[in-house]
Amino acid sequence: MHLKQGLVLYESVKVMACFYFGLFAQATIHARIEEQNAKTSSPQQQSDSAPRHVYKATSFSTQVDGKTVTGKSLAEGLELLNKLKCEPKFAPKELNKTDVAYDLAFVTYSSSNHFNECRDAVATAQTLFPGHAIYFYDLGLSDAQKEELNTWCNVHYVYFNYSKYPEHVKALGTYAFKPMIVQDMLNTRSNFFWVDASFRLLRSDLTGVYEMAKKNGGLVFFLAQPHITALTNPLMYDYFPADQKRLRKVKSLGGGAFLRNTPEIYEKVLHWWFLCALVKDCIAPPGSKQLCQNLLEGDLGAYKQCHRYDLSASNILAIIHNDYDRTKAVAMPKDNCTPSPEIEGRTAEQEKPRKKIRLKHPNLNENILYLHSF
């Protein structure tokens, strides 16, 4: 009898505690958002071993058939970039010997219609990397979604201020916001994953990823997709000229990426990616559209009348930087993350029994994620 009464009393206290906690969370939500924004936008103290660098070039140049070829000027993009807060942090020269991922952060972003997918992306990072900061950029969340987000562990809310950018950045279909999010994050962090809503890591051992990043300058992509030239509006090559014979043989690099920012990767890839995002005719050349025609039929390297915007630009730049060798720029899906099922199909690894993991979110009944066993 006493035990039953005690259980009833316990449940009553728990319900009341949850009720008052909910009221408290409602009352303090905006203050928490402002506080987290302040923390997110405040630059970290830079390591003494980290290099300083400023880059001001406006036209991309590369070698094609032994000759230097220069693209159209992106001076408009540089002018706009200079108006933004642009104080990129650079990673220390050496990795931490005891924990390569000790300063790793995660960056994701969502509008209201992709929020459910991002729940799982955040939960994966929370589960595999407990205690690591996760920065969530708001591209148009509802008030309820903001409130929920601000109850998640180690998640920093960041409002993406469209008013700082050209009109085409506000059109989410150009995906120009993605390079701008990475640019903004570099004011705070030098070492992070940027994670699309559909991207999932499988395990926490990132030693191989870090070693690849050290070898190629600091940028590692994941997931395999069709050929770069099939997914790129040819007008983008006016800005980023490439050896078409070599490029059309290379499959593209998809989804999320790991960045360990160095002067090399900033000069060769990121600087140009940022400038392109700020110039509409570069990131979204006239005639660009997402829907492809006969993507997996015929000549796979032929242009399929579609464009991948930010990915087209980052792919061209990263592949040229790695001398058209895709293996130097991508970590294979079996090593670290889930492949794109629409493109690659399911692997034997994916068909193994899965482990149910409870998310670190308050709405437990809605948030159950199935991950690979590890």
C-alpha positions in Angstrom: 0.0 0.0 0.0 2.7 2.4 1.0 4.7 1.5 -2.1 1.8 2.2 -4.3 1.2 5.6 -2.7 4.8 6.4 -3.1 4.8 5.6 -6.8 1.7 7.7 -7.3 3.3 10.6 -5.5 6.5 10.2 -7.5 4.6 10.3 -10.8 2.7 13.4 -9.6 5.9 15.2 -8.7 7.5 14.2 -12.0 4.5 15.5 -14.0 4.5 18.8 -12.1 8.2 19.2 -12.6 7.9 18.6 -16.3 5.0 21.1 -16.4 6.9 23.9 -14.6 10.0 23.1 -16.6 8.0 23.6 -19.8 6.7 27.0 -18.5 10.2 28.0 -17.6 11.6 26.9 -21.0 8.8 28.9 -22.8 9.6 32.0 -20.8 13.4 31.8 -21.4 13.6 30.5 -24.9 14.4 33.9 -26.6 17.0 34.7 -24.0 18.6 31.3 -24.6 18.6 31.9 -28.4 20.3 35.2 -28.0 22.9 33.8 -25.5 23.7 30.9 -27.8 23.9 33.2 -30.8 26.4 35.3 -28.9 28.5 32.3 -28.1 28.4 31.0 -31.7 29.4 34.3 -33.3 32.3 35.0 -30.9 35.6 33.9 -32.4 37.6 31.3 -30.5 41.0 32.2 -29.3 43.3 31.1 -32.1 46.1 28.7 -31.4 49.5 30.2 -31.5 50.5 27.4 -33.9 47.7 28.3 -36.3 48.8 30.3 -39.4 47.2 33.7 -40.3 46.1 34.3 -43.8 44.2 36.8 -46.0 43.3 36.1 -49.6 42.2 38.7 -52.1 42.4 37.1 -55.6 39.3 37.5 -57.8 39.9 35.2 -60.9 40.5 31.4 -60.6 43.4 30.0 -62.7 44.4 26.5 -63.4 46.5 24.4 -65.9 44.8 22.9 -68.9 47.0 21.0 -71.4 50.1 22.8 -70.0 48.7 26.2 -70.3 47.3 28.6 -67.7 43.6 29.3 -68.1 41.9 32.0 -66.1 38.2 32.2 -65.4 35.9 35.2 -65.3 36.3 37.7 -62.5 34.5 37.2 -59.2 35.5 40.7 -58.0 31.8 41.3 -57.2 31.9 38.3 -54.8 35.1 39.5 -53.1 33.6 43.0 -52.5 30.6 41.4 -50.9 32.7 39.0 -48.9 34.8 41.9 -47.5 31.6 43.4 -46.1 30.9 40.3 -44.1 32.7 39.3 -41.0 35.5 37.3 -42.5 38.2 36.3 -40.0 38.8 32.6 -40.8 40.3 30.4 -38.2 43.1 28.0 -39.2 43.8 24.7 -37.7 47.0 24.0 -35.8 49.7 22.3 -37.9 49.7 19.1 -35.9 46.9 16.9 -34.7 46.2 16.3 -31.0 48.1 13.1 -30.3 45.7 11.7 -27.8 42.4 12.7 -29.5 42.4 13.8 -33.2 38.8 15.0 -32.8 39.2 16.9 -29.5 38.1 20.2 -31.0 35.7 18.9 -33.6 32.3 20.6 -34.1 29.3 19.8 -36.3 27.3 22.2 -38.5 23.9 21.6 -39.9 21.1 23.7 -41.2 17.4 23.4 -42.0 14.3 25.2 -43.1 11.0 24.0 -41.5 10.3 21.3 -44.0 13.5 19.4 -43.4 13.6 19.7 -39.6 12.6 16.1 -38.9 15.5 14.8 -41.0 17.9 17.1 -39.1 16.7 15.7 -35.8 18.3 12.4 -36.8 21.5 14.1 -38.1 21.9 15.9 -34.8 21.1 12.7 -32.8 23.8 10.8 -34.7 26.4 13.5 -33.8 25.2 13.5 -30.1 25.5 9.8 -29.9 28.8 9.3 -31.5 30.5 12.5 -30.3 28.9 13.4 -26.9 30.0 16.8 -25.6 31.0 18.1 -29.0 29.4 21.4 -30.1 26.7 21.3 -32.8 25.8 24.5 -34.6 22.3 24.6 -36.1 21.6 27.3 -38.7 18.0 28.4 -38.9 16.9 28.8 -42.5 13.3 29.4 -41.7 12.2 27.3 -38.7 8.8 27.7 -37.0 8.7 29.0 -33.4 7.8 25.5 -32.1 10.8 24.1 -33.9 13.1 26.7 -32.4 11.8 26.0 -29.0 12.4 22.2 -29.4 15.9 22.8 -30.9 16.9 24.8 -27.9 16.3 21.9 -25.5 18.8 19.7 -27.3 22.1 18.9 -25.7 25.2 20.9 -26.9 23.2 22.4 -29.8 23.8 26.1 -30.5 21.1 27.9 -32.4 22.3 30.3 -35.1 19.9 32.6 -37.0 20.9 32.8 -40.7 20.6 36.5 -41.5 19.5 36.6 -45.1 19.6 40.4 -45.1 23.4 40.3 -45.1 23.5 38.5 -48.5 22.4 39.2 -52.1 18.9 38.4 -53.1 19.7 35.0 -54.8 21.0 33.7 -51.5 17.5 34.0 -50.1 16.3 31.6 -52.8 17.0 28.3 -51.1 17.0 26.5 -54.5 20.3 28.1 -55.4 22.0 26.5 -52.3 24.2 29.6 -52.0 23.4 29.6 -48.3 25.6 26.5 -47.7 29.0 28.1 -48.6 27.9 31.1 -46.6 27.2 29.0 -43.6 30.7 27.4 -43.8 32.2 30.9 -44.3 30.4 32.1 -41.2 31.5 29.1 -39.2 35.1 29.7 -40.0 35.0 32.8 -37.9 34.4 30.5 -35.0 35.9 27.1 -35.7 38.6 25.7 -37.9 37.7 22.0 -37.6 34.2 20.8 -38.3 31.8 18.6 -40.2 29.2 20.3 -42.3 26.3 17.9 -42.4 23.3 17.9 -44.7 20.0 16.7 -43.3 20.4 13.2 -44.9 24.0 12.7 -43.8 24.7 10.0 -41.1 28.1 9.0 -39.6 28.4 5.4 -38.7 31.3 5.4 -36.2 33.3 7.8 -34.0 36.8 6.8 -35.1 37.9 9.5 -37.5 41.6 8.8 -37.6 41.5 7.9 -41.3 39.5 11.0 -42.2 42.0 13.2 -40.3 44.9 11.6 -42.0 43.4 12.1 -45.4 42.7 15.7 -44.5 46.3 16.2 -43.6 47.5 14.8 -47.0 45.1 16.7 -49.2 45.2 20.1 -47.4 42.2 19.7 -45.2 38.9 18.8 -47.0 37.3 15.4 -47.1 34.0 14.6 -48.8 31.7 11.6 -48.5 29.3 9.7 -50.6 29.4 8.9 -54.3 27.2 10.4 -56.9 27.1 10.6 -60.8 29.8 12.3 -62.8 30.6 15.9 -62.1 30.2 17.0 -65.7 26.7 15.4 -65.8 25.5 17.5 -62.9 27.1 20.9 -63.8 25.8 23.7 -66.0 28.6 24.3 -68.5 28.4 28.0 -67.9 30.0 27.5 -64.5 33.2 26.6 -66.2 33.4 30.2 -67.4 34.3 31.0 -63.8 36.1 27.7 -63.0 37.8 26.4 -66.2 38.8 22.8 -66.0 40.3 20.1 -68.1 37.1 18.6 -69.5 38.7 15.4 -70.8 39.9 14.6 -67.3 36.9 16.0 -65.4 34.3 14.0 -67.3 35.8 10.8 -66.0 35.4 11.7 -62.3 32.4 10.9 -60.2 31.2 13.7 -58.0 31.5 14.1 -54.2 28.2 14.5 -52.4 26.6 15.5 -49.2 28.5 16.4 -46.1 32.2 17.1 -45.7 34.9 17.3 -43.1 36.9 20.5 -43.0 40.2 21.1 -41.3 40.9 24.6 -42.5 44.4 25.4 -43.7 45.8 28.1 -45.9 46.1 25.6 -48.7 42.5 24.5 -48.7 41.3 28.1 -48.2 43.3 29.4 -51.1 42.6 26.5 -53.5 38.9 25.7 -52.7 37.1 27.7 -50.0 37.9 31.2 -51.1 36.5 30.5 -54.6 33.5 28.6 -53.3 32.6 31.6 -51.2 33.0 34.1 -54.0 31.0 32.0 -56.4 28.1 31.7 -53.9 27.9 35.5 -53.8 27.7 35.9 -57.6 24.4 34.6 -59.0 25.7 33.8 -62.5 28.4 31.6 -60.9 26.5 29.6 -58.4 23.3 29.5 -60.5 24.1 30.1 -64.1 21.3 30.9 -66.5 19.2 27.9 -67.3 20.2 25.9 -64.2 17.7 23.4 -62.8 17.9 20.4 -60.5 15.9 17.8 -62.4 18.2 15.7 -64.5 17.4 13.9 -67.8 18.3 10.2 -68.2 21.0 10.6 -65.5 22.2 7.0 -65.5 21.8 6.3 -69.2 24.1 6.7 -72.2 27.4 8.6 -71.7 27.6 9.1 -68.0 29.9 12.0 -68.3 27.7 13.9 -70.7 25.7 16.9 -69.4 22.3 15.7 -68.2 20.6 19.2 -68.3 20.8 19.6 -64.6 22.9 21.5 -62.0 24.0 20.9 -58.4 24.8 24.6 -57.5 27.0 24.6 -54.4 28.1 20.9 -55.0 29.0 21.6 -58.6 31.3 24.4 -57.5 32.9 22.6 -54.6 33.3 19.5 -56.7 35.1 21.3 -59.5 37.4 23.1 -57.1 38.2 20.1 -54.9 38.9 17.8 -57.9 41.2 20.3 -59.6 43.0 20.8 -56.2 43.5 17.0 -56.0 44.7 16.7 -59.6 41.5 15.1 -60.8 42.1 12.1 -58.5 38.8 11.6 -56.6 40.4 9.0 -54.2 42.4 11.8 -52.6 39.3 13.8 -51.7 36.7 11.2 -50.6 36.3 8.9 -47.7 34.5 5.8 -48.9 31.0 5.2 -47.5 32.0 1.8 -45.8 34.5 3.7 -43.7 32.5 6.4 -42.1 29.0 7.2 -43.4 25.9 6.0 -45.1 25.9 6.2 -48.9 23.2 7.7 -50.9 20.7 4.8 -51.5 19.2 6.4 -54.6 22.6 6.4 -56.3 24.7 3.6 -54.8 22.1 1.1 -53.7 22.3 -0.7 -50.4 25.5 -2.4 -49.3 26.0 -5.6 -47.4 27.2 -3.5 -44.5 23.9 -1.6 -44.5 21.9 -4.8 -44.3 23.4 -5.9 -41.0 21.1 -5.8 -37.9 20.6 -2.3 -36.6 20.9 -1.0 -33.2 18.2 1.2 -31.7 19.5 4.4 -30.1 17.4 6.7 -28.0 18.0 10.3 -28.9 19.0 13.0 -26.4 15.8 15.0 -27.1 12.8 15.4 -24.8 10.2 14.1 -27.2 11.4 10.5 -26.9 8.3 8.8 -28.4 8.8 10.7 -31.7 12.6 10.6 -31.8 13.9 7.1 -32.2 16.8 6.6 -34.6 18.0 3.4 -36.1 21.8 3.3 -36.7 24.2 0.7 -37.8 25.6 -1.5 -35.1 29.0 -0.3 -34.0 
